[in-house]
């Protein structure tokens, strides 16, 4: 019951955060404002992705199934790839984006999480490393969830 309630709170909080963030960004686009750094984007560069990750984790608590686990892992993985891709686009399009990156964090405010950098040359090598990381994360998550399930069944 605690996991389900916590999951619902996370799911609805993430969904609301995504809706509010999307409203803000698309309102700015419709009004043709060139400055998107307002409420949600002041301290975090990717609040929409963060909201999706939170909602996805909440769904995992509500309905703990293997395919939801893989879906959550895939959502996180895709968000990380999109962040990398958008970084390149924004650096080329907006001259002050590098300064913005220095003052904000990716998913949490700057300074809350140490920055990890993966520098590998060659597109094929980078792709292979990302696939290996994804497969390793899904394998670890599978074994962990299988172990938790076995433990829960044994202690019924």
MILUM-981412 format. One record per residue (C-alpha): chain; x, y, z; residue in three letters. Coordinates in pm, whole numbers. Layout:
N
NODE  tiro       X       Y       Z  drendo
NODE     A       X       Y       Z     ALA
...
***
This chain:
156
NODE  tiro       X       Y       Z  drendo
NODE     A       0       0       0     UNK
NODE     A     288     239      80     UNK
NODE     A     457     171    -253     UNK
NODE     A     132     217    -443     UNK
NODE     A      55     547    -268     UNK
NODE     A     413     670    -316     UNK
NODE     A     398     563    -679     UNK
NODE     A      73     749    -741     UNK
NODE     A     220    1063    -584     UNK
NODE     A     532    1034    -803     UNK
NODE     A     329     957   -1115     UNK
NODE     A      90    1249   -1071     UNK
NODE     A     367    1488    -963     UNK
NODE     A     574    1394   -1269     UNK
NODE     A     274    1420   -1499     UNK
NODE     A     176    1760   -1359     UNK
NODE     A     536    1882   -1382     UNK
NODE     A     552    1770   -1744     UNK
NODE     A     222    1940   -1830     UNK
NODE     A     320    2267   -1663     UNK
NODE     A     667    2266   -1818     UNK
NODE     A     528    2188   -2164     UNK
NODE     A     270    2464   -2125     UNK
NODE     A     542    2711   -2033     UNK
NODE     A     778    2622   -2317     UNK
NODE     A     510    2611   -2586     UNK
NODE     A     351    2934   -2460     UNK
NODE     A     688    3104   -2500     UNK
NODE     A     720    2960   -2851     UNK
NODE     A     370    3076   -2950     UNK
NODE     A     439    3425   -2817     UNK
NODE     A     770    3413   -3005     UNK
NODE     A     970    3495   -2694     UNK
NODE     A    1335    3413   -2741     UNK
NODE     A    1398    3361   -2371     UNK
NODE     A    1279    3029   -2229     UNK
NODE     A    1458    3058   -1897     UNK
NODE     A    1162    3112   -1670     UNK
NODE     A    1018    2925   -1372     UNK
NODE     A    1104    2563   -1454     UNK
NODE     A    1417    2631   -1658     UNK
NODE     A    1581    2872   -1415     UNK
NODE     A    1776    2605   -1222     UNK
NODE     A    1734    2294   -1438     UNK
NODE     A    1800    2256   -1811     UNK
NODE     A    1569    1959   -1869     UNK
NODE     A    1269    1974   -1634     UNK
NODE     A    1041    1796   -1883     UNK
NODE     A    1268    1495   -1902     UNK
NODE     A    1302    1496   -1523     UNK
NODE     A     923    1499   -1493     UNK
NODE     A     894    1204   -1735     UNK
NODE     A    1149    1008   -1534     UNK
NODE     A     964    1082   -1208     UNK
NODE     A     628     979   -1359     UNK
NODE     A     784     663   -1502     UNK
NODE     A     935     567   -1166     UNK
NODE     A     599     630   -1002     UNK
NODE     A     430     396   -1248     UNK
NODE     A     690     134   -1162     UNK
NODE     A     593     159    -793     UNK
NODE     A     223     136    -876     UNK
NODE     A     256    -155   -1115     UNK
NODE     A     585    -338   -1052     UNK
NODE     A     617    -558   -1358     UNK
NODE     A     917    -650   -1570     UNK
NODE     A     793    -466   -1880     UNK
NODE     A     727    -151   -1670     UNK
NODE     A    1081    -184   -1535     UNK
NODE     A    1218    -207   -1888     UNK
NODE     A     997      83   -1994     UNK
NODE     A    1127     298   -1709     UNK
NODE     A    1486     208   -1793     UNK
NODE     A    1422     287   -2157     UNK
NODE     A    1263     624   -2072     UNK
NODE     A    1568     718   -1866     UNK
NODE     A    1806     598   -2138     UNK
NODE     A    1623     790   -2412     UNK
NODE     A    1612    1105   -2198     UNK
NODE     A    1990    1086   -2153     UNK
NODE     A    2042    1050   -2528     UNK
NODE     A    1806    1341   -2599     UNK
NODE     A    1991    1557   -2347     UNK
NODE     A    2320    1489   -2526     UNK
NODE     A    2165    1562   -2866     UNK
NODE     A    1990    1880   -2752     UNK
NODE     A    2312    2005   -2593     UNK
NODE     A    2485    2004   -2931     UNK
NODE     A    2190    2174   -3102     UNK
NODE     A    2154    2442   -2834     UNK
NODE     A    2527    2517   -2824     UNK
NODE     A    2518    2578   -3200     UNK
NODE     A    2192    2777   -3198     UNK
NODE     A    2218    2988   -2881     UNK
NODE     A    2542    3178   -2811     UNK
NODE     A    2477    3205   -2435     UNK
NODE     A    2384    2838   -2386     UNK
NODE     A    2731    2748   -2256     UNK
NODE     A    2692    3006   -1978     UNK
NODE     A    2345    2869   -1904     UNK
NODE     A    2492    2518   -1878     UNK
NODE     A    2749    2640   -1624     UNK
NODE     A    2480    2784   -1395     UNK
NODE     A    2220    2507   -1417     UNK
NODE     A    2211    2132   -1371     UNK
NODE     A    2078    1877   -1618     UNK
NODE     A    1801    1723   -1407     UNK
NODE     A    1872    1871   -1063     UNK
NODE     A    2000    2215    -961     UNK
NODE     A    2371    2272   -1019     UNK
NODE     A    2596    2116    -757     UNK
NODE     A    2349    1855    -630     UNK
NODE     A    2501    1572    -836     UNK
NODE     A    2861    1529    -953     UNK
NODE     A    2905    1563   -1328     UNK
NODE     A    3002    1248   -1513     UNK
NODE     A    3145    1276   -1861     UNK
NODE     A    3184    1002   -2118     UNK
NODE     A    3425    1103   -2393     UNK
NODE     A    3470     849   -2668     UNK
NODE     A    3569     936   -3022     UNK
NODE     A    3380     795   -3317     UNK
NODE     A    3005     770   -3356     UNK
NODE     A    3004     391   -3383     UNK
NODE     A    3211     354   -3065     UNK
NODE     A    2984     595   -2875     UNK
NODE     A    2677     408   -2996     UNK
NODE     A    2827      75   -2888     UNK
NODE     A    2911     213   -2542     UNK
NODE     A    2556     350   -2498     UNK
NODE     A    2407      15   -2598     UNK
NODE     A    2641    -166   -2358     UNK
NODE     A    2544      68   -2073     UNK
NODE     A    2175      20   -2149     UNK
NODE     A    2209    -360   -2162     UNK
NODE     A    2410    -365   -1840     UNK
NODE     A    2156    -147   -1661     UNK
NODE     A    1864    -361   -1780     UNK
NODE     A    2047    -682   -1682     UNK
NODE     A    2122    -552   -1333     UNK
NODE     A    1764    -429   -1294     UNK
NODE     A    1629    -767   -1410     UNK
NODE     A    1838    -962   -1163     UNK
NODE     A    1754    -721    -882     UNK
NODE     A    1381    -735    -950     UNK
NODE     A    1387   -1113    -988     UNK
NODE     A    1569   -1138    -656     UNK
NODE     A    1317    -909    -487     UNK
NODE     A    1030   -1112    -628     UNK
NODE     A    1183   -1438    -507     UNK
NODE     A    1241   -1287    -162     UNK
NODE     A     883   -1156    -144     UNK
NODE     A     733   -1492    -246     UNK
NODE     A     952   -1680       3     UNK
NODE     A     840   -1451     286     UNK
NODE     A     466   -1456     223     UNK
***
